[in-house]
Amino acid sequence: MEFTLPMTFSSEPRIITTDNHPIRHHMIDRDAMKVLHVLRDNGYAGYLVGGGVRDLYLGMTPKDFDISTDARPGQIRKLFRNSRTIGRRFRLVQVFFGGKEIEVSTLRSLSEYDLDGPDAVLAPNNTYGSLGEDAQRRDLTVNGLFYEIEGNTIIDYVGGIEDLDKSVVRFVGEPERRITRDPVRMLRAIRHAGRLGFSIAPESWEAICSHHEKLPLCPPSRIRDEFFKDLHSGSFTVWLKLALDSELFFDILALYKQALSKKEKVDERPYREQLIALAKVIDRSSTLAKESEKRGLNSDFLLALVLVPWANSKFDLVHQQLKGAAAFRFSKILREALDRELGVQLNLRRSIRQQMVTLLSNLPQFLRYREDNSWPRWIKKKSYYKSCALFCELYSESLTGDKAELNLSSLPQESSRSEKPKTPSSNQGRRRKSYNPAFSSSKKGVFGFKK
């Protein structure tokens, strides 16, 4: 069978030497360098890959330092006792250094699907390959770069350096095929354009606008996790504008489709302006959290802010004046609407949905107390007082532009974003768990055991 290579694939890479790029060894994380040296000293090739190379080239500090190698996962595990293997579709190794982890993956090959179209048979995800094949499997050209420490050179098979120099985000290969293969790539494209301040290549942008409706084909949990990353990115405003223009936003939050979609005869400008104003407030809170090295606000808190324009449109939220049983009934109606229109779509936990209902349903009352500058003692004793008060302040900031005081340390925060990974013990997985017998006070007991 004869395969046709995608248009951005080059069998001969462009090699960028030391004199033509800014990356130096001292800029790379010490533990990542240690991993690269161990691989090299044991006869394996090792490369810094992806976002780490991209950020260093742009003069930014990488969030992660990922490594690719020609060593197989089992061989990597033998070299690093402080490691574990993760992943189902493709196995990779996490090497632990205190509370930090370095991900080491084996170079992968192109599948027949990527080479010969969507009707070809998918090759196993654990098919290992060459450097060029691995570069071709990556989502964006700016993420398809490799850095090797021997010659201090950057290896570019996909035109990533040229796109970095031109500030362009571009899919690797044919955009339509890459989107069909994994629609989540559309979210990554607009994310990197937003974070880096880049434009999106015309053919890539056209493909996103034409195929945005394929996004819901992905598992809801993947879409949710990708969306939450953008909520906390600090560049959510730029992301939101791109997501609205491409209509990807309506595939993530379908409850906005009727109110905002270009296909409906509704003036979208007020909603768009409200959303962008709220996005600026969200970005300020995320930036403050990063600068102060504190954890950001919970994802449910930020998502509830994004939903205020929808709630205003559907329920006239901020003008509600309900008390007692009427307020309880309204919160129940709001909860049912969120469960129906968002809970399943984003696979949100019940606790997250309930927290969002608490923030939204209390907003009208808190706005009135804020306007009157009169806060009853009883409401200050409520467990939700601090969160709802800040929610009210941030919403007001989006309306007036007057910056609210942000005291992140006194509020529930995004704990999962800074949890340190647990270093696996040397005998992890070797011991069997021991359980005590189960007893029951019923007449015949459980599994034959009587109390």
C-alpha positions as CSV (number, residue, x, y, z in Angstrom):
1,M,0.0,0.0,0.0
2,E,1.2,3.5,-0.9
3,F,0.8,6.2,1.7
4,T,0.6,10.0,1.0
5,L,2.4,12.0,3.6
6,P,0.6,15.1,5.0
7,M,1.7,18.4,3.5
8,T,3.7,19.7,6.5
9,F,5.8,16.5,6.9
10,S,9.4,16.7,6.0
11,S,11.7,13.7,5.9
12,E,14.7,16.0,6.4
13,P,14.3,18.3,9.4
14,R,15.5,21.8,9.8
15,I,18.3,22.0,12.3
16,I,18.5,25.3,14.3
17,T,22.0,25.6,15.7
18,T,23.1,27.4,18.9
19,D,23.8,30.7,17.2
20,N,20.3,30.9,15.8
21,H,18.1,30.2,18.9
22,P,18.1,31.5,22.5
23,I,17.8,28.2,24.4
24,R,20.7,27.4,26.8
25,H,21.2,24.6,29.3
26,H,20.9,26.8,32.3
27,M,17.3,27.7,31.3
28,I,16.1,24.1,31.5
29,D,14.8,22.6,34.7
30,R,17.6,20.8,36.6
31,D,15.7,17.6,37.0
32,A,14.7,17.5,33.4
33,M,18.4,17.8,32.5
34,K,19.1,15.0,34.9
35,V,16.6,12.8,33.1
36,L,18.2,13.7,29.7
37,H,21.7,12.9,31.0
38,V,20.6,9.5,32.4
39,L,19.0,8.6,29.1
40,R,22.1,9.6,27.2
41,D,24.5,7.9,29.5
42,N,22.6,4.6,29.1
43,G,22.7,4.7,25.3
44,Y,19.2,6.2,24.6
45,A,18.3,9.4,22.8
46,G,16.4,12.0,24.8
47,Y,14.8,15.3,23.7
48,L,13.0,18.1,25.3
49,V,9.7,18.4,23.4
50,G,6.5,20.4,22.9
51,G,5.6,23.4,25.0
52,G,8.9,23.5,26.9
53,V,10.8,24.1,23.7
54,R,8.2,26.6,22.4
55,D,8.2,28.7,25.6
56,L,12.0,28.7,26.0
57,Y,12.3,29.9,22.3
58,L,9.9,32.7,23.0
59,G,11.7,33.7,26.2
60,M,8.9,32.4,28.5
61,T,9.2,30.2,31.6
62,P,7.7,26.7,30.7
63,K,5.1,25.3,33.0
64,D,6.3,21.7,32.3
65,F,9.4,20.1,30.8
66,D,8.3,17.0,28.9
67,I,10.8,14.6,27.4
68,S,10.6,12.1,24.5
69,T,13.0,9.2,24.0
70,D,13.6,6.1,21.9
71,A,13.6,4.0,25.1
72,R,10.5,1.9,25.8
73,P,8.4,2.5,29.0
74,G,9.9,-0.6,30.6
75,Q,13.4,0.5,29.9
76,I,12.7,3.9,31.3
77,R,11.3,2.4,34.5
78,K,14.5,0.5,35.0
79,L,16.5,3.7,34.8
80,F,14.3,5.6,37.3
81,R,13.1,3.9,40.4
82,N,11.2,7.0,41.4
83,S,8.8,6.6,38.6
84,R,5.5,5.1,37.5
85,T,3.8,4.2,34.2
86,I,0.5,5.9,33.4
87,G,-1.9,6.1,30.4
88,R,-4.2,3.6,28.7
89,R,-4.1,4.7,25.0
90,F,-0.4,5.5,25.1
91,R,1.9,4.5,28.0
92,L,4.2,7.1,29.4
93,V,6.4,7.3,32.5
94,Q,6.3,9.9,35.2
95,V,9.6,10.5,37.0
96,F,9.2,12.1,40.4
97,F,11.5,14.6,42.1
98,G,10.1,15.6,45.4
99,G,6.8,17.3,44.6
100,K,7.5,17.6,40.9
101,E,7.1,15.2,38.0
102,I,8.8,15.0,34.6
103,E,6.8,13.1,31.9
104,V,8.9,10.8,29.7
105,S,7.2,9.4,26.6
106,T,8.5,7.0,23.9
107,L,8.5,8.4,20.3
108,R,5.4,7.3,18.5
109,S,4.9,6.4,14.8
110,L,2.3,7.7,12.4
111,S,-0.8,5.6,12.2
112,E,-2.3,4.5,8.9
113,Y,-5.2,6.8,9.7
114,D,-2.9,9.8,9.8
115,L,-1.2,8.8,6.6
116,D,-4.0,7.6,4.4
117,G,-7.2,9.2,5.6
118,P,-10.1,8.7,8.0
119,D,-11.2,5.4,6.5
120,A,-7.9,3.7,7.2
121,V,-7.4,1.3,10.1
122,L,-6.0,2.9,13.2
123,A,-2.7,1.6,14.3
124,P,-2.2,0.8,18.0
125,N,-1.3,3.9,20.0
126,N,1.7,2.1,21.5
127,T,3.3,1.8,18.0
128,Y,6.7,3.3,18.5
129,G,8.4,5.4,15.8
130,S,11.0,7.9,14.7
131,L,11.5,11.6,15.6
132,G,9.9,12.7,12.4
133,E,6.9,10.5,12.9
134,D,6.4,11.7,16.4
135,A,6.5,15.3,15.3
136,Q,3.8,14.6,12.8
137,R,1.5,13.2,15.4
138,R,1.5,16.5,17.5
139,D,-1.4,18.9,17.3
140,L,0.2,22.2,16.4
141,T,3.4,23.1,14.5
142,V,4.6,25.2,17.4
143,N,4.4,22.2,19.7
144,G,6.2,19.9,17.3
145,L,9.8,20.9,18.1
146,F,12.6,18.9,19.7
147,Y,15.6,20.2,21.6
148,E,18.7,18.0,22.1
149,I,21.4,18.8,24.6
150,E,24.4,17.2,22.8
151,G,24.7,19.9,20.1
152,N,22.3,22.4,21.8
153,T,20.2,22.3,18.6
154,I,16.4,22.5,17.8
155,I,15.1,19.9,15.4
156,D,12.1,21.0,13.4
157,Y,10.2,18.6,11.0
158,V,6.9,20.6,10.8
159,G,7.8,24.3,10.3
160,G,7.3,25.2,13.9
161,I,10.2,27.7,14.1
162,E,8.9,29.6,11.1
163,D,5.4,29.8,12.7
164,L,6.9,30.9,16.0
165,D,8.8,33.7,14.2
166,K,5.6,34.8,12.4
167,S,3.4,34.4,15.6
168,V,1.1,31.9,13.9
169,V,-0.8,28.9,15.3
170,R,-1.2,26.1,12.7
171,F,-2.4,22.5,12.7
172,V,0.2,19.9,11.8
173,G,-0.9,18.3,8.5
174,E,-4.3,18.8,6.8
175,P,-6.5,20.7,9.3
176,E,-9.8,18.9,8.4
177,R,-8.2,15.5,8.9
178,R,-6.5,16.5,12.1
179,I,-9.8,17.9,13.5
180,T,-11.7,14.8,12.5
181,R,-9.1,12.6,14.2
182,D,-9.5,14.6,17.5
183,P,-11.9,17.6,17.6
184,V,-10.3,18.7,20.9
185,R,-7.4,20.0,18.8
186,M,-9.7,23.0,17.9
187,L,-9.7,24.0,21.6
188,R,-6.0,23.7,21.9
189,A,-5.5,25.9,18.8
190,I,-7.5,28.8,20.1
191,R,-6.0,28.3,23.6
192,H,-2.4,28.7,22.3
193,A,-3.5,31.6,20.1
194,G,-4.9,33.3,23.1
195,R,-2.1,32.6,25.5
196,L,0.7,33.5,23.1
197,G,-1.1,36.4,21.4
198,F,-0.7,34.6,18.0
199,S,-3.0,34.6,15.0
200,I,-4.4,31.4,13.7
201,A,-3.4,30.4,10.1
202,P,-6.2,31.0,7.6
203,E,-6.6,27.4,6.6
204,S,-6.7,26.2,10.3
205,W,-9.2,28.9,11.2
206,E,-11.5,28.0,8.3
207,A,-11.4,24.4,9.3
208,I,-12.3,25.2,12.9
209,C,-15.2,27.4,11.8
210,S,-16.4,24.6,9.4
211,H,-16.1,21.7,11.8
212,H,-16.8,23.2,15.3
213,E,-20.0,21.1,15.6
214,K,-17.8,18.0,15.8
215,L,-16.6,18.9,19.3
216,P,-19.5,17.3,21.2
217,L,-18.4,14.0,19.7
218,C,-15.6,14.0,22.3
219,P,-16.2,12.7,25.8
220,P,-17.8,15.4,28.0
221,S,-15.1,15.0,30.7
222,R,-12.4,15.9,28.1
223,I,-14.3,19.0,26.9
224,R,-14.9,20.1,30.6
225,D,-11.2,19.7,31.5
226,E,-10.0,21.6,28.5
227,F,-12.5,24.4,29.1
228,F,-11.5,24.6,32.8
229,K,-7.9,25.0,31.8
230,D,-8.9,28.1,29.7
231,L,-11.0,29.5,32.6
232,H,-7.8,29.5,34.8
233,S,-5.4,30.5,32.0
234,G,-5.3,34.3,32.6
235,S,-6.0,34.8,28.8
236,F,-9.7,33.7,28.9
237,T,-10.8,37.0,27.3
238,V,-8.9,36.4,24.1
239,W,-9.9,32.7,24.2
240,L,-13.6,33.7,24.6
241,K,-13.5,36.1,21.6
242,L,-12.1,33.3,19.4
243,A,-14.5,30.8,20.7
244,L,-17.4,33.1,20.0
245,D,-16.3,34.0,16.5
246,S,-15.7,30.3,15.6
247,E,-18.9,29.3,17.5
248,L,-17.0,26.7,19.5
249,F,-18.3,28.4,22.6
250,F,-21.8,27.2,21.8
251,D,-20.6,23.6,21.5
252,I,-19.1,23.8,25.0
253,L,-22.0,25.7,26.6
254,A,-25.0,24.8,24.5
255,L,-27.4,26.7,26.8
256,Y,-26.0,29.9,25.2
257,K,-26.8,28.7,21.7
258,Q,-30.3,30.1,21.5
259,A,-29.3,33.4,23.0
260,L,-26.1,34.0,21.2
261,S,-25.7,31.8,18.1
262,K,-25.4,33.6,14.8
263,K,-28.0,31.3,13.5
264,E,-30.7,32.9,15.7
265,K,-32.2,36.3,15.0
266,V,-31.1,37.7,18.3
267,D,-28.9,40.7,18.9
268,E,-25.9,39.1,20.4
269,R,-24.0,42.2,21.2
270,P,-25.3,42.8,24.8
271,Y,-24.6,39.1,25.7
272,R,-21.2,39.2,24.0
273,E,-20.2,42.4,25.8
274,Q,-21.4,41.0,29.2
275,L,-19.4,37.8,28.7
276,I,-16.3,39.7,27.7
277,A,-16.6,42.0,30.7
278,L,-16.9,38.9,33.0
279,A,-13.9,37.3,31.2
280,K,-11.7,40.3,32.0
281,V,-12.7,39.9,35.7
282,I,-11.9,36.2,35.6
283,D,-8.5,36.9,34.0
284,R,-7.7,39.5,36.7
285,S,-8.4,36.9,39.5
286,S,-6.3,34.2,37.7
287,T,-3.4,36.6,37.1
288,L,-3.5,37.7,40.8
289,A,-3.4,34.1,41.9
290,K,-0.4,33.4,39.8
291,E,1.5,36.5,40.9
292,S,0.8,35.9,44.6
293,E,1.6,32.2,44.1
294,K,-1.8,31.3,45.6
295,R,-4.4,28.9,44.3
296,G,-7.0,30.3,42.0
297,L,-10.8,30.4,42.6
298,N,-12.7,27.2,42.1
299,S,-13.8,26.2,38.6
300,D,-17.4,26.2,39.7
301,F,-17.1,29.8,40.9
302,L,-15.6,31.0,37.6
303,L,-18.1,28.9,35.5
304,A,-21.0,30.5,37.5
305,L,-19.7,33.9,36.5
306,V,-19.8,32.9,32.9
307,L,-23.4,31.8,33.3
308,V,-24.7,35.0,34.7
309,P,-25.7,36.5,31.3
310,W,-27.6,33.2,30.5
311,A,-29.4,33.3,33.9
312,N,-30.3,36.9,33.3
313,S,-31.7,36.1,29.9
314,K,-33.6,33.0,31.0
315,F,-34.8,34.0,34.5
316,D,-34.2,37.7,34.7
317,L,-31.9,36.7,37.5
318,V,-30.6,40.0,38.9
319,H,-34.1,41.5,39.2
320,Q,-35.6,38.6,41.2
321,Q,-36.9,39.6,44.6
322,L,-37.8,36.4,46.3
323,K,-37.8,35.3,49.9
324,G,-38.5,32.2,51.9
325,A,-40.4,29.4,50.1
326,A,-40.4,31.4,46.8
327,A,-36.6,31.7,46.9
328,F,-36.3,28.0,47.6
329,R,-38.6,27.1,44.6
330,F,-36.6,29.4,42.4
331,S,-33.3,27.8,43.4
332,K,-34.8,24.4,42.6
333,I,-35.9,25.6,39.1
334,L,-32.4,27.0,38.5
335,R,-30.9,23.7,39.6
336,E,-33.1,21.7,37.3
337,A,-32.2,23.9,34.4
338,L,-28.5,23.5,35.1
339,D,-28.8,19.8,35.5
340,R,-30.7,19.5,32.2
341,E,-28.7,21.9,30.1
342,L,-25.2,21.7,31.5
343,G,-24.7,18.9,34.0
344,V,-24.7,16.0,31.5
345,Q,-23.0,18.0,28.7
346,L,-19.9,18.8,30.8
347,N,-20.2,15.8,33.2
348,L,-20.2,18.1,36.2
349,R,-20.3,16.6,39.7
350,R,-23.4,17.2,41.8
351,S,-21.4,19.2,44.3
352,I,-20.2,21.6,41.6
353,R,-23.7,22.1,40.2
354,Q,-25.0,22.8,43.7
355,Q,-22.3,25.4,44.4
356,M,-23.1,27.1,41.2
357,V,-26.8,27.3,42.1
358,T,-25.9,28.7,45.5
359,L,-23.8,31.5,43.9
360,L,-26.4,32.3,41.2
361,S,-29.6,32.1,43.2
362,N,-28.2,34.4,46.0
363,L,-26.8,37.0,43.6
364,P,-30.0,39.2,43.5
365,Q,-30.2,39.3,47.3
366,F,-26.5,40.2,47.7
367,L,-26.8,42.9,45.0
368,R,-29.5,44.6,47.0
369,Y,-27.6,44.4,50.3
370,R,-24.5,45.8,48.5
371,E,-26.5,48.7,47.1
372,D,-28.0,49.5,50.4
373,N,-24.7,48.9,52.2
374,S,-26.6,47.0,54.8
375,W,-25.7,43.4,55.6
376,P,-27.9,41.6,58.1
377,R,-26.0,39.7,60.8
378,W,-27.8,36.4,60.0
379,I,-26.5,36.4,56.4
380,K,-22.9,37.0,57.6
381,K,-23.2,33.8,59.6
382,K,-24.0,31.6,56.6
383,S,-21.4,29.2,55.3
384,Y,-21.8,30.6,51.8
385,Y,-21.5,34.3,52.8
386,K,-17.9,34.9,51.8
387,S,-18.2,33.1,48.4
388,C,-21.4,34.8,47.5
389,A,-20.2,38.2,48.6
390,L,-17.1,37.9,46.4
391,F,-19.3,36.6,43.6
392,C,-21.4,39.7,43.9
393,E,-18.4,42.0,44.0
394,L,-16.9,40.4,40.9
395,Y,-20.1,40.6,39.0
396,S,-20.4,44.3,40.0
397,E,-16.9,44.9,38.8
398,S,-17.9,43.6,35.3
399,L,-20.6,46.2,35.2
400,T,-18.8,49.2,36.5
401,G,-15.1,48.5,36.0
402,D,-14.3,49.3,39.7
403,K,-11.9,46.6,40.8
404,A,-13.2,44.5,43.7
405,E,-10.9,43.5,46.6
406,L,-9.7,39.9,46.1
407,N,-8.7,38.1,49.2
408,L,-8.1,34.6,47.8
409,S,-6.7,33.1,51.0
410,S,-10.1,33.4,52.7
411,L,-12.1,31.5,50.0
412,P,-12.5,28.0,48.8
413,Q,-9.9,27.5,46.1
414,E,-9.0,25.1,43.3
415,S,-7.2,22.5,45.4
416,S,-6.7,20.0,42.6
417,R,-4.5,22.5,40.7
418,S,-1.6,22.5,43.1
419,E,-1.7,19.1,44.7
420,K,1.7,17.5,44.8
421,P,1.9,14.1,43.1
422,K,2.6,11.2,45.4
423,T,5.9,9.5,44.8
424,P,5.4,5.8,44.3
425,S,7.0,3.5,46.8
426,S,9.4,0.9,45.6
427,N,7.0,-2.0,46.5
428,Q,3.9,-0.3,45.2
429,G,1.7,-2.7,43.4
430,R,3.4,-5.8,45.0
431,R,1.4,-6.0,48.2
432,R,-2.1,-7.3,48.3
433,K,-4.6,-5.3,50.2
434,S,-5.8,-7.1,53.3
435,Y,-9.4,-6.8,54.4
436,N,-11.1,-7.7,57.7
437,P,-14.1,-10.1,57.4
438,A,-17.4,-8.5,56.8
439,F,-19.9,-9.1,59.6
440,S,-23.6,-8.4,59.8
441,S,-26.1,-8.3,62.6
442,S,-28.8,-9.9,60.4
443,K,-29.9,-13.5,61.1
444,K,-27.7,-15.3,58.6
445,G,-24.9,-12.7,58.3
446,V,-22.9,-11.8,55.2
447,F,-20.9,-14.4,53.1
448,G,-21.4,-17.0,55.8
449,F,-19.9,-14.9,58.7
450,K,-22.1,-14.4,61.7
451,K,-21.5,-11.7,64.3
